Amino acid sequence: MAENGTKFLHGLGQRMLELRKAQGLTQGQLAELLGISQQLVAFYEKGQRRVPIDLLPEVARLLGTSVEELLGLTAAATPKRGPTPKLQQQLERLSRLPRAKQRFVSEMLEAVLQQASR
């Protein structure tokens, strides 16, 4: 691989590592969310393997950034605050439930939040 390609992969890997840690994710958690092995995430972060182009949008979304920022094409921004990884996983699981069960969970959550705010 050409020297520029190596620098690019190392830069991409370093950005992935920093963003993953900022999101509070382990390599294993990120791997699970992406449907790949933890070892592959480690290879990406070390710049030893190329991230498939079709995986980049999902990596960026999970790491709270844009594809452009992930690739180093724009100035890095502070990672966006969002749901914690565990909450994000729970929301994704909730979205796959039937509407009636989603409504039930929503009502339960609303009741707990109202009780907590008293």
C-alpha positions in Angstrom: 0.0 0.0 0.0 1.3 3.5 -0.8 2.5 5.7 2.0 -0.5 8.0 1.6 -2.9 5.1 1.9 -1.2 3.9 5.0 -1.4 7.4 6.6 -5.0 7.6 5.6 -5.9 4.2 7.2 -4.0 5.1 10.4 -5.8 8.5 10.6 -9.2 6.9 10.1 -8.4 4.2 12.7 -7.3 6.8 15.2 -10.5 8.9 14.7 -12.6 5.7 15.1 -10.8 4.9 18.3 -11.2 8.4 19.8 -14.9 8.6 18.8 -15.7 5.1 20.0 -14.2 6.0 23.4 -16.0 9.3 23.5 -19.3 7.4 23.0 -18.3 5.1 25.9 -18.3 2.0 23.6 -15.9 -1.0 23.8 -14.5 -2.5 20.7 -16.8 -5.5 21.4 -19.9 -3.3 21.7 -19.1 -1.5 18.5 -18.5 -4.8 16.7 -21.8 -6.2 17.9 -23.7 -3.1 16.7 -22.0 -3.3 13.3 -22.5 -7.1 13.0 -18.7 -7.8 12.7 -16.0 -9.3 15.0 -14.2 -7.3 17.7 -10.9 -8.3 16.0 -12.0 -6.6 12.8 -12.8 -3.4 14.8 -9.3 -3.6 16.3 -7.8 -4.0 12.8 -9.7 -0.9 11.6 -8.6 1.1 14.6 -4.9 0.2 14.1 -5.2 1.0 10.4 -4.4 -2.5 9.4 -7.6 -3.2 7.4 -9.7 -1.0 5.2 -13.2 -0.2 6.4 -15.7 -1.3 3.7 -17.3 1.8 2.1 -20.8 0.5 2.7 -20.0 0.3 6.4 -18.8 3.9 6.8 -22.3 5.5 7.2 -23.2 3.1 10.0 -19.8 3.5 11.7 -20.2 7.3 11.6 -23.8 7.2 12.9 -22.8 4.9 15.8 -19.9 7.1 16.6 -21.9 10.3 16.6 -20.2 12.0 13.6 -20.5 12.4 9.9 -18.8 10.3 7.2 -16.8 13.3 6.2 -15.5 13.9 9.7 -14.7 10.2 10.1 -12.7 10.3 6.9 -10.8 13.4 8.0 -12.3 15.6 5.3 -13.7 18.2 7.7 -12.5 19.6 11.0 -13.3 17.3 13.8 -16.2 18.4 15.9 -17.0 17.5 19.5 -18.8 14.2 19.4 -22.6 14.8 19.5 -24.3 14.0 22.7 -26.9 11.4 22.3 -28.3 8.4 24.1 -25.8 6.2 25.8 -24.9 3.1 23.9 -27.1 0.9 26.2 -30.0 3.2 25.8 -29.5 3.4 22.1 -29.6 -0.5 21.9 -32.8 -0.5 24.0 -34.4 2.1 21.7 -33.5 0.0 18.7 -35.0 -3.1 20.3 -38.1 -1.1 21.3 -38.5 0.0 17.7 -38.8 -3.6 16.6 -41.7 -4.4 19.0 -45.3 -4.4 17.8 -47.0 -1.0 18.2 -49.2 -2.2 21.1 -46.1 -3.2 23.1 -44.3 0.0 22.1 -47.2 2.0 23.5 -47.2 -0.1 26.7 -43.5 0.5 27.3 -44.0 4.2 26.5 -46.8 4.5 29.1 -44.6 2.7 31.7 -41.7 5.0 31.0 -43.9 8.1 31.2 -45.2 6.9 34.6 -41.7 6.3 36.0 -40.5 9.7 34.7 -43.5 11.5 36.3 -42.9 9.7 39.6 -39.2 10.6 39.5 -39.8 14.2 38.9 -42.0 14.6 42.0 
